[in-house]
Amino acid sequence: MKPIFVTQRVDVLEDRNETRDSLDQKWSSLLMACELLPVIVPNNLEAAQALYHAITPSGLLLTGGNSLASYGGDAPIRDKTEALLLNLFMADRKPILGVCRGMQVIQDKFGQKLVHVGGHVAQTLEIEFQQMHRTVNSYHELGAHKNTTEFLVDAESGDGVIKAISHPSAPIAGVMWHPERETKFCEYDIKLIREFFNQ
């Protein structure tokens, strides 16, 4: 199985004086179902860079959680870690998939301004994606209505919020739903992730 780097959210536990990295266990289950090996990356610049050179990962999955610090988020170390990883994977032209916040990280990297969007937290939405009518979940407050980057818009919600993007010439894509949050993983999401990282 191909090793795939997986980023983590940051949780600040003030009552315990701890800052923790965390990841829903469903991500490991989903990636294993996609025949990919999850490598969980800490939010530590030195460790992330050392892991990249020690393991030779095949791809990068930027997961959800935490808003970007520039939009009021409380995890600047995560922003820095993911920026480092983006640069490493882009330089080697390895596949990068962003999910929810992960897609926002990609959009921000390429100059897309994000705005607050209503009606996209804990919602079920209908979209057209890859020539297919899909029902997806939605758990985000930031998004974009107008694409200002070179990315292709692959899906929009009914109110015009961009829900999926892909780069026309680089192996970089993003979706604004959470495939790991389904009670039963969707076969189309499994196919999407497996094929994306095996390109």
N, C-alpha and C positions, 0 to 999 in steps of 0.2 A: 504494500500500500504506500502511496505517496504521502510524505509528511507535510502537513499543512499548518502553518503558524496561525494561531487563534489569539486575538487580543482579548483583554478583560476589562470590565468596568472597575471603577474605584469606588469603594464605600468608606466613608469617614465615620467611625464610631467614637464620638467624642466622650461618651461615658466610660469607655475603656481605653481612651487615649491611643487608639489604633487607626491606621489607615490600611484597608485591606483590598487586595485584588480579588475579584470574584467572577464566576462564570456559571451560568445555568448548566447543570449536568446534562440537560437535553442536547446541548451542542455536541458533546462527545458522542452521544448515541446517534444523533443525526449524521455526523460525519462518518462514523463507522458504517452506518447504513448506506452511505455513499461510497464505501470502500476507500475511504481516506483516513489517514492517521492524524488525529489532532495533537498538535504540540502547543501546549498552553504557555503563552509568553507573559512574563511579569512586566509590570510598568516600571522598568528600570533600564535606563539607556545603555549602561555598560553591559548588563546581562543580556538584553535583547540583541545587541550587536554581536556579542560573543556567541550566542546561540545560533545566529544566522550563519556565522562562519564555521561553526562546529558541526551543524546538522545538515546544511545544504537543503533547506526546505524547497518544496516544489511550488508553493503558492501561499497567499496571505488572505485570511478572512478577518475583516474588521467588523467586530460585533457591535451590538447596540448598547444603550445605557450611557448616562452622563452627556450633558450638552457640552459643546465646545466652550472652552473658557472665554473666548471672544464673544460668545453669546450668553454669558452668565453662568456657565458651568463651573463646577468646583474641583475639577481634576486636571490641572495644567500638566502634570507629569504624564498623564495618559495622552494628551495632545502631542507632547514632545516625543513620546515613545512611538506613537503611530506615525508621526511625521518622519521619524528616522526610518521606520520600516517601509513606509511608502517609497522613500527615496532609494533604499536598497533594492527593493523588488522591482521598481520601475527601471532602475539602471540595468538590471539583468533581464528585463522584459519577462518577468514571471507573473502568472495570473494573480490579480487582486480583485477580491469580491467584497463589497461593502454592504452591510445589512443595517438598515435604519440609520443610527448615528454613523455607522461605517460609510454609508452612501453620502451623508452630510460631510464627512471628513474629506471624501474624494471631491465633492462639489466645491468645498472651501479651498482645497488645494489648487483647483483649476480656476479659481476666481469667481465662483457662483455666490452671489449674495443670498443668504437665507433669511426668511421672514417667519413670524409666528403665523401658523395656520390653525384655524378652528375646526373642530369636528373630526380630528384624526387621532384622538386618544381613546383606546379601548373600543374601537369601532370595527365593523366588518364592511368592506367596500367591494364594489364590483369594478373590475378593470379589464381591458383588453391587453394581453401580453403574449408575445410570440404567436400572433394570429389565433389566440385562444381566449375565450371568455373565462375569467378567473374570479373567484371570490377569495379575498385575502384579508388578513387582520391588519390593524393599524394601531401603532402606539408611539406617535411622535407629535411634538408641538412645533418643531421647526421644519420648514420645507421651502419649496420654490414654485412659483407659478409660471415663470418665464425662464427658459434656458438661455444662459449667456455664455456658454462654453462650447467647445468643439464636440462635446458628447452628443450622441443621439438620444432622443427621448423615446423610450420603448414602451412606456405606459403612463397614463394619467388617470387620476380619479375623476369623478363626475364634476367636481368643482375646479378642475384644472390644476390640481397639485401634482407635480411630477412624482411618479411612483417607481420608475425604473429607468436606468440609463446604461449606455454602453459606449465605449470609445471606438471610433471607426477604424483605428489602426493599431491600437495597443490592447493587450489582454486585461482590460480594466472595466468593471461593471458594478452596478449597485442596484439594490432593491429596497423599497421602503416598507416591507412587511417582514414578519418574523417567522420563518419556516420552522424554527425550533419550538415555537409556542403552540403548535397544533397538538391536540390530544393524540391524534394519529398523524404521523408525518405524511405530507402530500406527495404522491408519486411524481408529480410534475416538478416539485421542488427538489426531490432527490435526483431526478434526471438532470435538472438545471445545474445543480451543484457538481454532480459527478462529471458531466460533460464539460463544464467550465474549467475545472481544474485538471482535466485530462487533455486539454487542447494543445 
